[in-house]
Amino acid sequence: MDVAKKVAVVVGGGSGMGRASADLLAERGAAVAILDLPSGKGAAAAQELGGPATFHPCDVMDEEGVEQALRDAVDAHGGLHIAVNTAGGGVSKRVIGREGPLPLERFRHIIEWNLIATFNLNRLQAWHMSRNEPDDQGERGVIVNTSSIAAFEGQIGQVPYSAAKAGIAGMSLTMARDLGSLGIRVMAIAPSLFATGLLEGASEEIIATLTKDAAFPRRAGRPQEYAWLVESIVRNPMLNGQTIRLDGGQRFAPR
């Protein structure tokens, strides 16, 4: 799919990998709608992008709020062709700790925040995409979700997060099959450690320790490197139903 003159919704687009994706898609000629928390950097990001960029406050844990934010984005730009979903997160907590077993609510929260929220976004994004006129290749839309290499070798304390991110990876092929007749592709990116969130601005010593198991480069990933892969996925119609690791050859050790 040609990025130019398409409408892209970037969830979590106020910072990090989402912001880098919004920047690059706008640079390539897409009209960008940023969905992010009202208290986040989404409004400032949209203002800095200028032109047709818009901001729509959204908490991915709010089912009705997500539906309204997507509807507002589509109304503002007249459609939806590209969806990039980067919202999510987690905390490290062992299944059994000094205070007893991991509270079930913590597990539910991480699954809801990452996996269920992503599926909710996908089902609504695909619905809007299904209304597009297909391009000359029969394509109506592209969805890019964010998994993690923790889906494949999660570390100690990452059971809920690994389960959620594995679910996102596991949805890719099945959802691509579900939506293939509509000309909608579904992909996931599984990053390693990237210089976003808590790692943004971390010392070189900390980064070196966390990335010592990478093959090359032995550093944190850069948000623009995630964005480059997003652009490649959008442009290449043969990329579908997969999860691509973006990790410099890193494999997480147990801790």
GINORRA-V256662 format. One record per pair of residues at least 12 apart in sequence whose C-alpha atoms are under 10 Angstrom apart, sorted by the first residue. I is the first residue (numbers start at 1). J is the second residue. D is the distance in whole Angstrom. If there is no record, write none. Layout:
i = [I,I]
j = [J,J]
d = [D,D]
This chain:
i = [1,1,1,1,1,1,1,1,1,1,1,1,1,1,1,1,1,2,2,2,2,2,2,2,2,3,3,3,3,3,3,3,3,3,3,3,3,3,4,4,4,4,4,4,4,5,5,5,5,5,5,6,6,6,6,6,6,6,6,6,6,6,6,6,6,7,7,7,7,7,7,7,7,7,7,7,7,7,7,7,7,7,7,7,7,8,8,8,8,8,8,8,8,8,8,8,8,8,8,8,8,8,8,8,8,8,8,9,9,9,9,9,9,9,9,9,9,9,9,9,9,9,9,9,9,9,9,9,9,9,9,10,10,10,10,10,10,10,10,10,10,10,10,10,10,10,10,11,11,11,11,11,11,11,11,11,11,11,11,11,11,11,11,11,11,11,11,11,11,12,12,12,12,12,12,12,12,12,12,12,12,12,12,12,13,13,13,13,13,13,13,13,13,13,13,13,13,13,13,13,13,14,14,14,14,14,14,14,14,14,14,14,14,15,15,15,15,15,15,15,15,15,15,16,16,16,16,16,16,16,16,16,16,16,17,17,17,17,17,17,17,17,17,17,17,17,17,17,17,17,17,17,18,18,18,18,18,18,18,18,18,18,18,18,18,19,19,19,19,19,19,19,19,19,19,20,20,20,20,20,20,20,20,21,21,21,21,21,21,21,21,21,21,21,21,22,22,22,22,22,22,22,23,23,23,23,23,23,24,24,24,24,24,25,25,25,25,25,25,26,26,26,26,26,27,28,30,30,30,30,31,31,31,31,31,31,31,31,31,31,31,32,32,32,32,32,32,32,32,32,32,32,32,32,33,33,33,33,33,33,33,33,33,33,33,33,33,33,33,34,34,34,34,34,34,34,34,34,34,34,35,35,35,35,35,35,35,35,35,35,35,35,35,36,36,36,36,36,36,36,36,36,37,37,37,37,37,37,37,38,38,38,38,38,39,39,39,40,40,41,42,42,42,42,42,43,43,43,52,52,53,53,53,54,54,54,54,55,55,55,56,56,56,56,56,56,57,57,58,59,59,59,60,60,60,60,60,60,60,60,60,60,61,61,61,61,61,61,61,61,61,62,62,62,63,63,63,63,66,66,66,66,67,67,67,67,70,70,70,70,71,71,71,74,74,74,78,79,79,79,79,80,80,80,80,80,80,80,80,80,80,80,81,81,81,81,81,81,81,81,81,81,81,81,81,81,82,82,82,82,82,82,82,82,82,82,82,82,83,83,83,83,83,83,83,83,83,83,83,83,83,84,84,84,84,84,84,84,84,84,84,84,84,85,85,85,85,85,85,85,85,85,85,85,86,86,86,86,86,86,86,87,87,87,87,87,87,88,88,88,88,88,88,88,88,88,88,88,88,88,89,89,89,89,89,89,89,89,90,90,90,90,90,90,90,90,90,90,90,90,91,91,91,91,91,91,91,92,92,92,92,92,92,92,93,93,93,93,93,93,93,93,94,94,94,94,94,94,95,95,95,95,95,95,96,97,102,102,104,106,107,107,107,107,107,108,108,109,109,110,110,110,110,110,110,110,111,111,111,111,111,111,111,112,113,113,114,114,114,114,114,114,114,114,114,115,115,115,115,115,115,115,115,115,115,115,116,116,116,118,118,118,118,118,118,118,119,119,119,119,119,121,121,122,122,122,122,122,123,123,125,125,125,126,126,126,126,126,126,126,126,126,126,127,127,128,128,129,129,129,129,129,129,130,130,130,130,130,131,132,132,133,134,134,134,135,137,137,138,138,138,138,139,139,139,139,139,139,139,140,140,140,140,140,141,141,141,141,141,141,141,142,142,142,142,142,142,142,142,142,142,142,142,142,143,143,143,143,143,143,143,143,143,143,143,144,144,144,144,144,144,144,144,144,144,144,144,145,145,145,145,145,145,145,145,145,145,145,145,146,146,146,146,146,146,146,146,146,146,146,147,147,147,147,147,147,147,147,147,147,147,147,147,147,147,147,147,147,148,148,148,148,148,148,148,148,148,148,148,148,148,148,148,148,148,148,149,149,149,149,149,149,149,149,149,149,149,149,149,149,149,149,149,150,150,150,150,150,150,150,150,150,150,150,151,151,151,151,151,151,151,151,151,152,152,152,152,152,152,152,153,153,153,153,153,154,154,154,154,154,154,155,155,155,155,156,156,156,157,157,158,158,165,165,166,166,168,168,168,168,168,169,169,169,169,169,169,169,169,170,170,170,170,171,171,171,171,171,171,172,172,172,172,172,172,172,172,173,173,173,173,173,173,173,173,174,174,174,175,175,175,176,176,176,177,177,180,180,183,184,184,185,185,185,185,185,185,185,185,186,186,186,186,186,186,186,187,187,187,187,187,187,187,187,187,188,188,188,188,188,188,188,188,189,189,189,189,189,189,189,189,189,190,190,190,190,190,190,191,191,191,191,191,191,191,191,191,191,192,192,192,192,192,192,192,192,192,192,192,192,193,193,193,193,193,193,193,193,193,193,193,193,194,194,194,194,194,194,194,194,194,194,194,195,195,195,195,195,195,196,196,196,196,199,200,200,202,204,204,207,207,208,210,210,210,211,211,211,211,211,212,212,212,212,213,213,213,213,213,213,214,214,214,214,214,214,215,215,215,215,215,216,216,216,216,217,217,217,217,218,218,218,218,219,219,220,220,221,221,221,225,226,229,229]
j = [81,82,135,136,137,138,139,140,141,142,231,232,233,234,235,236,237,28,29,30,135,231,234,235,236,24,25,26,27,28,29,30,31,81,82,231,234,235,25,26,27,28,29,30,31,26,28,29,30,31,81,25,26,28,29,30,31,32,77,78,79,80,81,82,141,25,26,29,30,31,32,33,52,53,73,74,76,77,78,79,80,81,82,83,141,21,22,25,26,30,31,32,33,34,53,73,74,77,79,80,81,82,83,84,141,142,143,22,25,30,31,32,33,34,35,53,54,55,56,70,73,74,79,80,81,82,83,84,85,125,143,22,25,32,33,34,35,36,42,55,82,83,84,85,86,87,144,33,34,35,36,37,42,56,57,58,59,60,66,70,83,84,85,86,87,88,118,121,145,34,35,36,37,40,41,42,58,59,60,84,85,86,87,88,32,33,34,35,36,37,40,41,42,43,45,46,55,84,85,86,87,34,35,36,37,40,41,42,43,44,45,46,55,36,40,41,42,44,45,86,196,197,223,86,194,195,196,197,200,222,223,224,226,227,84,85,86,87,146,191,194,195,196,197,221,222,223,224,225,226,227,230,34,35,36,42,84,85,86,87,146,223,224,226,227,34,41,42,45,46,49,86,223,224,227,222,223,224,225,226,227,228,230,84,85,86,223,224,225,226,227,228,229,230,231,34,45,46,49,53,84,227,45,46,48,49,224,227,224,227,228,230,231,82,227,228,230,231,234,49,50,51,52,53,49,231,52,53,81,82,49,51,52,53,54,76,77,78,79,80,82,46,49,50,51,52,53,54,55,73,77,80,82,83,46,52,53,54,55,56,69,70,72,73,74,76,77,80,83,46,53,54,55,56,57,58,69,70,73,84,54,55,56,57,58,59,60,66,69,70,73,85,87,55,56,57,58,59,60,69,86,87,55,56,57,58,59,60,87,55,56,57,58,59,57,58,59,57,58,55,54,55,56,57,58,55,56,57,76,77,73,76,77,72,73,76,77,69,72,73,68,69,70,71,72,73,69,70,70,87,113,117,87,88,112,113,114,116,117,118,120,121,88,109,112,113,114,116,117,118,120,113,117,120,116,117,120,121,117,120,121,124,120,121,124,125,121,124,125,128,124,125,128,125,128,129,132,128,129,131,132,125,126,127,128,129,130,131,132,140,141,142,125,126,128,129,130,131,132,139,140,141,142,143,184,234,125,126,129,140,141,142,143,144,184,185,230,234,121,122,125,126,129,141,142,143,144,145,186,230,234,121,122,125,142,143,144,145,146,187,188,227,230,117,118,121,122,143,144,145,146,147,188,189,114,118,144,145,146,147,189,113,114,117,118,145,146,110,111,112,113,114,115,117,118,146,147,161,164,165,110,111,113,114,161,164,165,197,106,107,109,110,111,113,114,158,160,161,162,164,106,110,157,158,159,160,161,155,156,157,158,159,160,161,106,107,156,157,158,159,160,161,155,156,157,158,159,160,107,156,157,158,159,160,157,157,157,160,160,160,159,160,161,163,164,160,164,160,161,159,160,161,162,163,164,165,160,161,162,163,164,165,167,164,161,164,146,147,160,161,163,164,165,167,168,146,147,161,163,164,165,166,167,168,169,171,164,167,168,145,146,147,164,167,168,171,145,167,168,171,175,143,145,143,144,145,175,186,175,179,141,142,143,140,141,142,143,175,179,182,184,185,186,179,182,140,141,141,142,143,182,183,184,179,181,182,183,184,182,182,183,183,182,183,184,183,183,237,181,182,183,184,180,181,182,183,184,185,237,180,182,183,184,185,179,182,183,184,185,186,234,176,183,184,185,186,187,230,233,234,235,237,239,240,172,176,184,185,186,187,188,230,233,234,240,172,185,186,187,188,189,229,230,233,234,240,243,165,168,169,171,172,186,187,188,189,190,230,243,165,168,169,187,188,189,190,191,226,243,244,161,162,164,165,166,167,168,169,170,187,188,189,190,191,192,243,244,245,161,162,164,165,166,168,169,188,189,190,191,192,193,243,244,245,246,247,162,165,166,169,189,190,191,192,193,243,244,245,246,247,250,251,252,162,163,164,165,166,190,191,192,193,251,252,163,164,165,166,167,168,169,170,190,165,166,169,190,245,251,252,166,251,252,253,254,166,251,252,253,254,255,252,253,254,255,253,254,255,254,255,254,255,188,190,190,243,187,188,189,190,243,187,188,189,190,241,242,243,244,188,241,242,243,186,187,188,241,242,243,185,186,187,188,240,241,242,243,185,186,187,188,240,241,242,243,186,241,242,187,240,241,240,241,242,240,241,240,241,237,237,240,233,234,237,238,239,240,241,242,233,234,239,240,241,242,243,230,233,234,239,240,241,242,243,244,230,233,240,241,242,243,244,245,226,229,230,233,242,243,244,245,246,226,243,244,245,246,247,220,221,225,226,244,245,246,247,248,250,211,214,220,221,245,246,247,248,249,250,251,252,207,210,211,219,220,221,222,246,247,248,250,252,207,211,219,220,221,222,223,225,226,246,247,207,219,220,221,222,223,220,221,222,223,220,220,222,220,219,220,219,220,220,252,253,255,247,248,250,251,252,250,251,252,253,248,249,250,251,252,253,247,248,249,250,251,252,247,248,249,250,251,247,248,249,250,247,248,249,250,247,248,249,250,247,248,247,248,246,247,248,246,246,244,246]
d = [9,9,8,10,8,10,7,9,8,8,10,10,9,6,5,7,7,9,9,9,9,9,7,6,9,10,7,9,10,6,6,6,9,9,8,8,7,7,8,9,9,6,4,5,8,10,9,6,5,7,10,9,10,10,7,5,6,9,9,10,8,7,6,7,10,9,9,9,6,5,6,8,10,10,9,8,10,7,8,6,5,5,6,9,10,10,8,7,9,6,6,5,6,8,10,9,10,9,9,6,6,4,6,8,10,9,10,8,10,10,9,6,5,6,7,10,10,10,10,8,8,9,10,7,8,6,5,6,8,9,10,6,10,7,6,5,6,8,10,10,8,6,5,6,8,9,10,8,6,5,6,9,9,10,10,8,10,8,10,10,8,6,5,6,6,10,10,9,10,7,6,5,8,9,9,8,9,10,9,9,7,5,5,8,9,8,5,6,6,10,10,8,6,10,8,9,9,9,8,8,8,7,8,6,8,7,5,4,7,8,6,8,9,9,8,7,7,10,8,10,8,8,9,9,9,8,5,7,9,9,6,9,9,10,10,10,7,10,10,10,8,9,7,10,10,8,4,7,8,6,7,10,9,10,10,10,7,7,6,8,10,8,9,9,8,9,9,8,7,9,10,9,8,9,9,9,6,5,9,8,6,9,10,8,10,10,8,7,9,7,4,8,9,7,8,7,9,9,8,9,9,8,9,9,9,7,9,8,8,7,8,9,8,9,8,10,9,7,10,7,9,9,9,8,9,9,9,9,10,9,10,8,6,6,9,10,7,10,10,10,10,8,9,10,9,7,5,7,9,9,8,10,9,10,8,8,6,5,6,7,10,9,9,6,9,9,8,9,10,7,8,6,5,6,8,9,10,10,8,10,9,6,5,6,6,8,9,9,7,8,9,9,9,8,7,5,5,7,8,10,10,8,10,9,5,5,5,8,10,9,8,5,7,8,8,10,10,9,10,10,9,6,8,8,10,5,8,8,9,8,10,9,9,10,8,8,9,9,10,8,9,6,8,10,7,7,7,10,9,9,10,9,7,8,9,7,9,9,6,8,8,8,10,9,7,6,9,9,6,10,9,10,9,10,10,8,7,9,9,8,7,9,9,8,7,9,9,8,7,9,9,9,8,10,8,10,10,7,7,8,7,7,9,10,6,6,9,9,8,9,7,9,9,9,8,6,9,10,8,9,6,4,6,8,9,10,9,10,8,9,6,5,6,8,10,10,10,8,9,8,7,9,9,8,6,5,6,8,10,10,10,10,10,10,9,6,5,6,8,10,9,10,8,10,7,8,9,8,6,5,6,10,9,10,9,9,9,7,5,9,10,8,7,9,8,9,8,8,10,9,6,5,9,8,9,9,9,10,10,10,7,10,7,7,8,10,10,9,10,10,9,6,9,8,8,8,8,6,9,10,9,8,8,7,10,9,8,9,8,5,5,8,9,8,9,10,8,4,7,8,9,10,10,7,4,7,8,10,10,9,7,9,7,9,9,10,10,10,10,8,8,5,8,9,9,8,10,9,10,10,6,6,10,9,7,10,7,7,9,7,5,9,9,8,10,9,9,9,10,8,10,6,7,9,8,10,9,9,9,5,7,9,6,6,10,9,8,9,9,7,9,10,10,10,7,10,9,10,8,9,10,10,10,7,9,9,9,9,9,10,9,9,8,9,8,9,8,10,8,9,7,9,10,10,10,10,9,6,8,10,9,9,7,9,10,6,8,8,9,10,10,10,9,7,10,9,9,9,9,8,6,9,9,10,8,4,6,8,8,10,7,5,6,8,10,9,7,5,6,9,9,10,9,6,5,6,8,10,8,6,9,9,10,9,10,9,8,6,5,6,8,10,9,8,9,9,9,6,5,5,7,10,7,8,8,10,10,10,7,8,10,9,8,6,4,6,9,10,9,8,7,8,9,5,5,6,8,10,9,10,10,9,8,5,7,8,6,6,10,10,6,6,4,7,10,8,9,9,9,8,9,6,8,9,8,9,7,4,5,6,9,9,9,8,9,9,8,8,9,10,9,5,6,6,9,10,9,7,8,8,9,8,8,5,9,10,7,8,8,9,8,10,9,7,7,8,5,4,8,9,7,9,8,9,7,9,9,10,9,9,10,7,6,8,8,10,9,7,8,7,9,7,7,5,5,9,6,6,9,9,10,10,10,8,10,10,10,7,10,10,9,8,6,8,8,9,8,6,9,9,9,9,8,9,9,9,8,9,9,9,6,6,7,8,5,6,7,9,7,8,10,7,4,6,9,9,7,10,9,10,7,7,5,9,9,8,9,10,10,10,9,9,9,8,9,8,5,7,10,9,10,8,6,6,8,9,9,8,9,7,6,5,5,6,8,9,9,9,8,6,5,6,9,8,8,8,10,8,5,5,6,7,10,6,6,5,6,8,10,8,10,8,8,6,5,6,9,10,9,9,8,7,8,6,5,8,9,7,8,9,9,8,8,8,5,6,9,9,7,10,9,10,10,10,8,5,4,6,7,9,9,10,9,9,9,6,6,6,7,9,9,8,7,8,9,10,10,9,10,6,7,8,9,10,10,10,9,7,9,9,8,10,10,10,10,8,6,6,7,8,7,6,5,4,7,9,9,6,5,6,9,9,5,6,8,9,6,8,9,10,7,9,8,10,9,9,9,8,7,8,9,8,9,8]
